[in-house]
Structures are given as structure tokens and as C-alpha cells.
Amino acid sequence: AQGKDRGLERERQLVEDLLHQTLPKSVAKQLRKCQKVEAENYDQVTVFSSDMVGLMSIAASCSPLPAVEMLNNLHGCLDSRTESCDGYKVKSKGYKVGLPGSNGTEHADDVAKTSLDLTAAVRQVVRPHMPMGRLQPRAGIHPGRCVAGIAGHKMPRYCPFGDAANTASPQKIHISSATYVALLTGDAYGIELRGEIEVKGKGKMKTYWLLGNKNYSVQN
């Protein structure tokens, strides 16, 4: 009986772990209790968005198995680097990590360090049939307000909507003026002015490149 109980407990834990990979723990708990999950307003989050230059073209140019292996390595790399980040990953268009909190500087700093780790790690992923070729990541970071809630019934996804989610569009490690201000504390970050650019849905915005952090060793 004890062996059976242990087996059931392992299965329950496995199901719970899988659920927490697709939904935040608080949301998963409500769904398990068949409760309605209300959309939440966050006054301050930091959103990290990334993509890979020409990823679909690279995958389409090689046979299926190497392409799947490359994509698996890529997502494994992203997952391993974001596990220590106190946020939630949304696999929609690219990867997004939002960190709710009252102090914009704290989670902006956390996301900035995670982005440095991610871009360094992804550059180690080998392209199929090109031993010397590497993936080229792009990333964007922006803090702000957003609404997050469940979308869908059969395969529910927890999705962020709002200014923070829309403005963090990828381009190297590209940061908004609001992120720049949040990272000024301590003078640790190397940041370079990019200038004004046209941002979809936002008009012209002054933006910057995030180059590194002199007090932080990148987890490559």
C-alpha cells in the first residue's frame, strides 16, 4: 500500500510540475479547484522579449531531425537560464518574462541580468550542418503596466497584454528609456544610446543598447 501511495504521489507531482511549466502556480492552483481565473492588473512589470535572426529559414534549410535537435537545444538553453528568474515565461512570439512587483528597479535589474545570460548562452547553440555557425539572438526589455489572464479553454495559456508587453520588441538587447532609468542605480550597467527609432504602435521612442554589467559574471 505504501509503494502504491508513493507511486501516486510521484504521478501527482509530475502532473503538477507539467502544469507549472505552462501556467503560474497561483493560476494552476485555481484551475485545479475549478475556480474562475480573473485577469490581473500589474502596475509594474518588466517584460523581456527575444527572437532569433532567421530561425525559421535555418530550420527549413536542413532535414527534420537536425532541425528538431537544434530547436530542442535552443529551448532547453532558454528554459535553463530562466528557471532562476522570478518570473513567468510566455512562449508566444519569442520568449517573454514578466516580473510583477512594486519596485521597478529590482525586477528590471533581474531581467537585464537574465537577458545577458540568455543572449550569451544562445550564441553557443550550433546551427545544423554548420559547425562554426551560431544562432544570433535579439532581445528587448521594457517595464510598465500590463494585464495578464487566461486565454483559451482546451489549451489555456496565461498571456500578458499592455504597454510593457507590446514595447519590448526584439533587436539585440534593446532597452527602452524607462528600462534605462531603472538600471541607472549603482552605475553597474554598460549602456549605449541608440537614438530615436519608430516603434510599432508607439511612435518615436528614444532607446538604448544594453552592453553588459561590470559587477555581474554572465552565466554562459
Backbone bond lengths (Angstrom), bond angles and torsions (degrees), N, CA, C in turn:
res aa  C-N    CA-C-N  psi(-1)  N-CA   C-N-CA  omega(-1)  CA-C   N-CA-C  phi
1 A - - - 1.460 - - 1.524 110.65 -
2 Q 1.348 115.69 -40.51 1.463 119.00 179.72 1.521 111.55 -64.50
3 G 1.357 116.43 -39.06 1.462 121.03 178.22 1.515 111.07 -63.36
4 K 1.341 115.89 -39.84 1.459 120.33 178.73 1.522 110.45 -65.91
5 D 1.321 116.56 -40.78 1.459 121.33 179.09 1.530 110.99 -63.25
6 R 1.352 114.94 -41.48 1.471 118.71 179.11 1.523 110.73 -64.62
7 G 1.353 116.37 -38.69 1.457 120.93 178.63 1.524 111.45 -63.92
8 L 1.324 116.41 -42.88 1.463 121.10 178.55 1.531 111.13 -64.81
9 E 1.331 115.19 -37.95 1.464 119.90 179.43 1.523 110.65 -66.09
10 R 1.365 116.45 -40.57 1.470 120.08 177.93 1.521 110.68 -63.00
11 E 1.359 116.41 -43.24 1.461 120.41 179.13 1.529 110.92 -63.94
12 R 1.328 116.39 -41.64 1.464 120.14 178.84 1.525 110.68 -62.33
13 Q 1.335 115.94 -41.58 1.457 120.41 179.93 1.523 111.18 -66.46
14 L 1.351 116.78 -37.73 1.460 121.21 178.69 1.529 110.40 -63.29
15 V 1.345 115.87 -45.79 1.469 120.47 178.96 1.529 110.33 -61.85
16 E 1.338 116.29 -40.97 1.460 121.26 -179.65 1.525 110.91 -65.32
17 D 1.332 116.64 -41.36 1.465 120.80 178.82 1.521 111.20 -63.26
18 L 1.347 116.55 -42.82 1.459 120.69 178.57 1.522 110.83 -63.01
19 L 1.327 116.57 -40.39 1.457 121.13 179.95 1.526 110.82 -64.77
20 H 1.345 116.50 -38.63 1.468 120.54 -178.89 1.525 111.98 -72.96
21 Q 1.337 117.23 -14.43 1.455 119.93 175.54 1.522 111.58 -79.15
22 T 1.327 117.06 -19.47 1.459 120.59 -178.11 1.522 113.15 -109.71
23 L 1.343 117.10 -17.49 1.462 121.22 -178.19 1.527 109.88 -141.42
24 P 1.338 118.06 150.07 1.468 120.04 173.63 1.530 110.10 -60.77
25 K 1.324 117.27 151.13 1.464 121.13 -175.13 1.529 112.59 -58.53
26 S 1.334 116.75 -40.58 1.465 119.70 -178.96 1.526 111.51 -64.36
27 V 1.334 116.07 -36.86 1.466 120.93 179.52 1.530 110.44 -72.34
28 A 1.340 116.02 -42.85 1.468 120.47 178.93 1.527 110.74 -59.75
29 K 1.339 116.54 -39.46 1.473 121.16 179.25 1.521 110.78 -62.30
30 Q 1.328 118.02 -41.50 1.459 121.64 179.25 1.530 111.34 -66.25
31 L 1.335 116.00 -40.39 1.465 119.87 -179.50 1.520 111.36 -67.10
32 R 1.363 117.04 -37.91 1.458 119.95 178.37 1.525 111.18 -62.69
33 K 1.318 116.32 -30.00 1.465 121.13 179.12 1.532 111.98 -89.91
34 C 1.368 115.29 8.60 1.473 121.58 -179.75 1.525 111.71 59.23
35 Q 1.328 116.22 32.20 1.457 120.79 177.83 1.524 110.68 -92.03
36 K 1.313 116.85 152.36 1.453 121.48 176.70 1.524 108.89 -74.68
37 V 1.323 116.50 131.55 1.463 120.70 -179.45 1.524 108.97 -96.45
38 E 1.311 115.51 111.68 1.461 120.55 -179.90 1.528 110.12 -81.19
39 A 1.333 115.60 146.49 1.463 120.42 174.76 1.529 109.09 -65.23
40 E 1.339 115.98 144.71 1.460 120.85 -177.40 1.525 111.15 -115.17
41 N 1.323 116.11 141.90 1.463 122.05 174.38 1.520 109.31 -95.89
42 Y 1.335 116.25 130.27 1.468 120.77 175.49 1.527 108.10 -116.55
43 D 1.328 116.10 121.11 1.467 120.01 -179.67 1.518 112.13 -69.94
44 Q 1.322 116.85 -28.85 1.466 119.51 -176.91 1.517 110.79 -148.58
45 V 1.313 116.32 112.62 1.458 122.25 172.51 1.527 108.17 -132.15
46 T 1.299 117.03 162.89 1.459 120.76 170.70 1.519 107.60 -119.14
47 V 1.323 115.80 126.80 1.462 121.00 -177.53 1.526 109.98 -110.75
48 F 1.303 114.50 130.56 1.472 122.91 175.93 1.522 107.78 -110.62
49 S 1.314 117.06 127.51 1.461 121.37 -179.97 1.523 108.79 -126.37
50 S 1.323 116.92 138.52 1.467 118.75 -179.30 1.519 111.63 -144.24
51 D 1.308 115.03 156.91 1.455 121.33 169.87 1.524 108.14 -148.85
52 M 1.330 116.65 177.30 1.460 121.52 -179.30 1.529 108.72 -117.79
53 V 1.294 116.86 135.31 1.465 121.48 -178.82 1.528 110.25 -63.34
54 G 1.331 116.55 119.39 1.467 121.93 174.56 1.511 115.29 64.71
55 L 1.343 117.82 26.84 1.474 120.91 -173.91 1.527 111.89 -60.00
56 M 1.327 117.73 -45.83 1.468 120.42 -177.59 1.531 111.64 -66.54
57 S 1.318 116.56 -35.56 1.470 120.08 177.37 1.523 110.92 -67.05
58 I 1.331 115.84 -39.17 1.467 120.84 177.61 1.527 110.03 -63.20
59 A 1.343 116.60 -46.33 1.461 121.42 -178.96 1.528 111.10 -64.43
60 A 1.347 116.65 -37.39 1.471 120.89 -177.85 1.524 112.63 -74.28
61 S 1.336 116.35 -19.33 1.471 119.61 -175.45 1.526 113.23 -86.80
62 C 1.340 118.21 -2.93 1.464 120.41 -179.59 1.526 110.10 -127.31
63 S 1.321 116.78 170.77 1.463 121.58 -179.02 1.530 110.23 -69.09
64 P 1.349 117.50 159.36 1.468 121.25 -171.83 1.528 116.06 -56.38
65 L 1.342 118.05 -46.85 1.465 119.52 -174.97 1.523 113.19 -62.14
66 P 1.347 119.20 -47.97 1.472 118.28 176.50 1.525 112.61 -62.35
67 A 1.332 116.70 -34.55 1.465 120.15 179.28 1.523 110.54 -64.64
68 V 1.340 116.17 -44.66 1.467 120.51 179.03 1.525 110.20 -64.30
69 E 1.326 116.98 -40.98 1.464 121.08 179.68 1.526 110.51 -62.08
70 M 1.345 116.64 -42.56 1.463 120.53 178.94 1.537 110.71 -63.14
71 L 1.352 116.65 -45.92 1.464 120.77 -179.73 1.532 111.07 -64.21
72 N 1.348 116.16 -37.78 1.467 120.45 177.67 1.526 110.84 -64.97
73 N 1.334 116.72 -42.44 1.465 120.90 177.16 1.521 110.90 -62.80
74 L 1.338 115.35 -40.62 1.456 120.58 -179.40 1.531 110.94 -62.64
75 H 1.338 116.32 -50.85 1.459 119.40 -177.81 1.533 111.62 -68.76
76 G 1.336 117.05 -34.12 1.463 119.94 175.09 1.517 111.11 -62.49
77 C 1.336 115.09 -39.92 1.461 121.63 178.28 1.531 110.34 -63.51
78 L 1.332 116.83 -46.69 1.463 121.27 179.44 1.520 111.81 -63.84
79 D 1.349 115.83 -44.06 1.468 120.49 -178.97 1.528 111.65 -61.97
80 S 1.343 115.84 -44.84 1.462 119.56 -176.35 1.527 111.40 -64.77
81 R 1.348 116.79 -33.72 1.465 120.09 -178.02 1.524 112.53 -80.53
82 T 1.342 117.94 -20.81 1.463 119.61 -177.61 1.529 112.69 -99.38
83 E 1.345 117.83 -6.91 1.470 120.40 -179.97 1.527 112.17 -61.35
84 S 1.324 116.56 -34.62 1.466 120.07 -177.74 1.523 112.30 -85.24
85 C 1.330 115.94 -4.76 1.460 120.05 -178.80 1.526 109.36 -89.48
86 D 1.314 117.22 127.87 1.458 121.74 -175.15 1.530 111.05 -77.72
87 G 1.333 115.42 67.23 1.452 120.14 -178.41 1.505 111.60 -148.16
88 Y 1.322 115.37 -165.55 1.458 120.13 179.64 1.522 109.40 -128.62
89 K 1.323 116.65 133.08 1.466 121.96 -178.33 1.524 109.89 -91.74
90 V 1.306 115.37 134.33 1.463 120.88 177.13 1.516 107.69 -121.24
91 K 1.323 116.31 112.95 1.460 119.73 177.93 1.526 108.26 -90.38
92 S 1.318 115.47 83.56 1.462 118.87 175.32 1.521 105.45 -114.35
93 K 1.295 118.24 -101.46 1.462 120.68 174.27 1.525 106.75 -98.38
94 G 1.317 116.10 95.70 1.451 119.82 -172.97 1.513 109.98 85.65
95 Y 1.296 116.29 -162.76 1.467 122.79 -179.61 1.509 108.05 -114.00
96 K 1.330 116.88 134.78 1.455 119.44 177.53 1.518 109.44 -129.60
97 V 1.319 115.06 138.77 1.459 120.36 177.82 1.518 107.96 -127.13
98 G 1.317 117.54 115.29 1.451 121.22 178.93 1.512 110.22 -108.64
99 L 1.300 117.22 134.02 1.461 121.33 -178.95 1.524 110.52 -118.36
100 P 1.335 117.92 102.02 1.463 119.66 178.02 1.519 111.00 -69.65
101 G 1.325 116.08 144.81 1.454 119.65 177.63 1.506 111.43 173.60
102 S 1.312 116.68 166.64 1.459 120.64 -178.57 1.523 111.91 -89.62
103 N 1.328 117.57 -22.79 1.455 121.32 -177.83 1.524 109.26 -103.81
104 G 1.341 116.93 105.26 1.456 120.92 -176.60 1.515 113.24 -60.79
105 T 1.361 117.48 -34.41 1.452 120.90 -177.61 1.520 111.45 -64.85
106 E 1.318 118.14 -41.07 1.460 121.07 -175.73 1.521 112.13 -62.67
107 H 1.331 117.95 -52.12 1.462 116.39 -176.49 1.525 112.50 -78.91
108 A 1.338 117.98 -22.81 1.466 119.61 172.60 1.531 109.74 -64.52
109 D 1.336 116.01 -41.12 1.462 122.04 178.27 1.531 110.67 -63.78
110 D 1.340 116.56 -43.83 1.466 121.49 179.79 1.526 110.98 -61.98
111 V 1.333 116.35 -45.87 1.465 120.43 -179.60 1.531 111.17 -67.48
112 A 1.331 117.26 -37.91 1.468 120.59 178.69 1.531 110.90 -60.74
113 K 1.336 116.34 -44.76 1.471 119.82 178.66 1.527 111.01 -65.30
114 T 1.347 116.17 -41.08 1.463 119.67 178.30 1.527 110.76 -62.43
115 S 1.325 116.99 -38.91 1.469 120.22 -179.72 1.526 111.59 -65.62
116 L 1.342 116.51 -37.04 1.471 120.04 176.44 1.529 110.30 -64.23
117 D 1.347 116.40 -41.79 1.465 120.90 176.86 1.524 111.15 -61.70
118 L 1.329 115.64 -47.38 1.470 120.88 -175.18 1.525 111.90 -63.18
119 T 1.325 116.70 -47.91 1.467 118.47 -177.36 1.526 111.43 -65.40
120 A 1.334 117.17 -36.46 1.466 120.60 177.64 1.518 110.77 -66.94
121 A 1.349 116.35 -42.15 1.466 120.81 -177.57 1.519 112.00 -69.66
122 V 1.328 116.80 -41.69 1.466 120.57 -177.62 1.529 111.47 -64.68
123 R 1.321 116.54 -30.87 1.473 119.70 178.46 1.523 112.35 -65.95
124 Q 1.345 117.46 -10.89 1.461 120.94 177.39 1.532 112.52 -90.07
125 V 1.334 117.45 -9.81 1.471 120.87 179.88 1.522 109.31 -73.35
126 V 1.342 116.32 123.24 1.466 122.05 -175.62 1.524 110.89 -79.98
127 R 1.329 116.81 137.55 1.466 121.47 174.88 1.530 109.22 -79.15
128 P 1.328 119.07 139.91 1.466 121.89 179.79 1.526 111.35 -58.22
129 H 1.341 115.97 138.75 1.465 123.52 177.73 1.537 113.17 65.13
130 M 1.350 116.89 8.15 1.465 119.98 179.37 1.526 108.54 -136.93
131 P 1.349 117.54 79.97 1.471 121.19 -175.63 1.524 113.74 -53.84
132 M 1.345 117.22 -29.59 1.456 120.05 -179.27 1.526 112.06 -95.17
133 G 1.334 116.38 -5.12 1.465 119.97 -179.19 1.521 111.35 -85.25
134 R 1.299 116.27 143.98 1.462 122.07 179.68 1.530 110.06 -131.58
135 L 1.324 115.19 154.03 1.460 119.45 176.39 1.533 109.87 -71.02
136 Q 1.325 115.60 150.39 1.458 121.26 179.70 1.530 109.36 -114.54
137 P 1.332 118.08 102.57 1.469 120.62 -178.52 1.523 112.15 -80.72
138 R 1.323 115.26 151.58 1.462 122.89 170.25 1.520 107.39 -128.89
139 A 1.327 116.72 148.13 1.461 118.52 -177.36 1.511 111.18 -149.09
140 G 1.339 115.38 153.96 1.457 121.66 176.12 1.516 109.69 -137.04
141 I 1.332 116.81 146.65 1.478 122.13 -179.80 1.524 109.15 -133.17
142 H 1.346 115.46 134.85 1.464 119.48 176.71 1.520 109.98 -153.77
143 P 1.346 118.35 131.37 1.463 120.72 175.13 1.528 110.63 -94.46
144 G 1.306 116.71 157.00 1.459 120.21 178.15 1.515 111.32 162.54
145 R 1.337 115.06 -167.28 1.453 120.84 -179.62 1.517 110.40 -88.49
146 C 1.334 115.77 152.59 1.459 119.64 173.18 1.521 110.10 -158.35
147 V 1.324 114.04 163.14 1.456 122.24 172.59 1.512 107.02 -112.86
148 A 1.327 117.95 136.21 1.467 121.59 179.39 1.519 109.21 -128.33
149 G 1.325 115.40 137.45 1.458 118.62 -179.62 1.511 111.78 -163.17
150 I 1.324 115.65 176.28 1.457 122.66 -178.94 1.524 110.28 -81.19
151 A 1.332 115.43 133.93 1.464 121.67 174.08 1.523 107.88 -122.80
152 G 1.333 116.76 124.87 1.466 120.89 178.86 1.517 112.53 98.99
153 H 1.347 115.39 158.39 1.464 121.45 -179.43 1.529 111.87 -115.83
154 K 1.339 116.09 -51.33 1.468 119.49 -177.49 1.531 110.92 -68.19
155 M 1.343 116.75 -43.16 1.475 121.70 176.45 1.531 107.91 -128.94
156 P 1.329 117.85 77.29 1.468 120.86 -175.33 1.519 112.96 -64.12
157 R 1.331 114.76 140.16 1.455 121.05 175.69 1.521 108.76 -126.90
158 Y 1.309 115.93 145.00 1.461 121.58 178.31 1.524 107.04 -96.14
159 C 1.331 117.19 114.20 1.461 120.76 -170.57 1.525 112.22 -122.67
160 P 1.349 117.09 137.80 1.463 120.37 174.78 1.524 110.78 -92.02
161 F 1.321 116.63 142.53 1.459 122.27 176.21 1.524 107.87 -133.91
162 G 1.332 116.14 144.38 1.456 118.86 176.69 1.510 112.82 135.48
163 D 1.319 115.00 -174.41 1.456 121.49 -173.59 1.521 112.78 -59.37
164 A 1.338 116.89 -44.59 1.472 120.12 -177.61 1.524 110.73 -63.16
165 A 1.341 116.60 -42.49 1.459 120.98 -177.40 1.525 111.36 -69.52
166 N 1.339 117.56 -33.09 1.461 121.20 -175.83 1.515 113.63 -82.39
167 T 1.344 117.33 -30.29 1.460 120.91 -173.41 1.525 112.50 -84.93
168 A 1.326 118.44 -20.77 1.464 121.10 -177.85 1.524 110.00 -82.22
169 S 1.320 116.27 64.76 1.464 119.83 -179.75 1.521 110.13 -91.52
170 P 1.352 117.15 145.44 1.459 120.58 -169.67 1.526 115.26 -70.03
171 Q 1.308 117.16 146.51 1.464 125.47 172.07 1.523 107.33 177.96
172 K 1.334 118.88 94.01 1.464 122.98 -170.18 1.532 107.47 52.98
173 I 1.366 118.38 -139.82 1.470 119.06 167.25 1.523 104.85 -104.57
174 H 1.296 114.12 94.83 1.452 124.37 -170.48 1.518 107.52 -104.43
175 I 1.333 119.00 124.51 1.456 119.89 -177.31 1.526 110.73 -122.63
176 S 1.330 114.94 148.99 1.455 121.20 179.82 1.526 110.15 -81.42
177 S 1.335 116.36 171.30 1.470 121.22 177.50 1.523 111.14 -61.22
178 A 1.338 116.19 -37.58 1.468 119.79 179.69 1.530 110.79 -64.42
179 T 1.346 117.36 -39.03 1.463 120.72 176.93 1.529 110.02 -66.53
180 Y 1.328 116.26 -41.81 1.466 121.79 178.26 1.526 110.72 -55.39
181 V 1.332 117.06 -47.51 1.468 121.76 179.76 1.526 110.39 -63.14
182 A 1.347 116.54 -41.09 1.469 120.66 -178.70 1.523 112.39 -65.85
183 L 1.338 117.22 -26.25 1.471 121.02 -176.64 1.529 113.74 -96.38
184 L 1.332 117.45 2.31 1.463 120.40 -177.79 1.523 113.25 -69.93
185 T 1.336 117.78 -26.20 1.465 122.07 -177.25 1.531 111.44 -57.83
186 G 1.320 115.82 125.77 1.465 120.03 176.26 1.512 114.79 86.69
187 D 1.330 117.56 -9.79 1.473 121.72 177.73 1.533 112.34 52.70
188 A 1.346 116.19 37.74 1.467 120.16 -176.47 1.529 112.86 -91.27
189 Y 1.319 117.13 -25.61 1.464 120.27 -172.58 1.524 112.76 -91.47
190 G 1.332 114.18 138.63 1.455 120.76 170.59 1.522 107.81 -87.38
191 I 1.324 116.71 115.48 1.463 122.06 -176.02 1.523 108.92 -131.32
192 E 1.321 115.92 137.09 1.459 121.73 -177.75 1.529 109.34 -122.44
193 L 1.320 116.41 133.47 1.457 120.33 178.74 1.527 110.42 -67.06
194 R 1.325 116.05 128.11 1.463 119.62 174.71 1.524 110.91 -93.07
195 G 1.329 115.83 -32.71 1.460 120.63 -179.08 1.519 111.39 108.72
196 E 1.302 115.36 -172.48 1.458 120.03 179.59 1.517 110.84 -82.07
197 I 1.337 115.61 132.96 1.460 120.11 175.13 1.526 108.58 -134.17
198 E 1.310 116.08 161.57 1.457 122.03 177.03 1.520 108.52 -84.84
199 V 1.319 116.85 119.93 1.463 122.02 179.23 1.522 108.65 -108.35
200 K 1.327 115.65 128.16 1.463 120.93 -176.34 1.528 111.39 -53.97
201 G 1.335 115.34 125.13 1.455 120.85 177.88 1.518 114.65 79.46
202 K 1.358 117.35 -3.46 1.467 120.48 -176.44 1.524 113.00 -122.80
203 G 1.323 117.38 -16.82 1.459 120.07 -174.65 1.512 111.11 82.58
204 K 1.343 116.86 -153.37 1.459 121.02 -178.18 1.529 110.54 -80.80
205 M 1.334 115.12 133.71 1.462 121.23 178.56 1.518 109.74 -136.37
206 K 1.340 116.36 141.23 1.470 120.62 173.35 1.525 107.67 -78.89
207 T 1.317 118.02 126.86 1.466 121.32 -176.77 1.533 110.82 -131.40
208 Y 1.339 114.73 168.92 1.459 121.57 -174.29 1.528 110.18 -137.76
209 W 1.345 115.81 161.72 1.461 122.22 170.56 1.532 108.51 -100.64
210 L 1.348 116.42 133.21 1.464 120.88 173.02 1.522 107.99 -90.64
211 L 1.334 117.00 118.17 1.467 121.57 -173.19 1.527 113.34 -99.63
212 G 1.333 118.22 -30.65 1.450 120.12 -178.14 1.517 111.17 165.94
213 N 1.342 115.30 -176.44 1.453 123.13 178.35 1.522 107.63 -137.62
214 K 1.335 116.58 116.47 1.478 120.52 -173.78 1.527 113.08 -67.86
215 N 1.346 117.05 -17.52 1.465 120.58 -179.74 1.512 113.61 -102.65
216 Y 1.341 116.20 6.57 1.473 119.36 -175.05 1.527 110.05 -127.91
217 S 1.335 115.62 127.93 1.455 121.15 178.39 1.522 109.22 -89.92
218 V 1.323 116.74 114.96 1.461 121.57 -177.48 1.511 111.14 -61.58
219 Q 1.372 116.38 132.00 1.463 122.15 179.06 1.520 108.27 -83.95
220 N 1.337 116.90 86.28 1.468 120.70 -172.77 1.514 109.91 -89.67
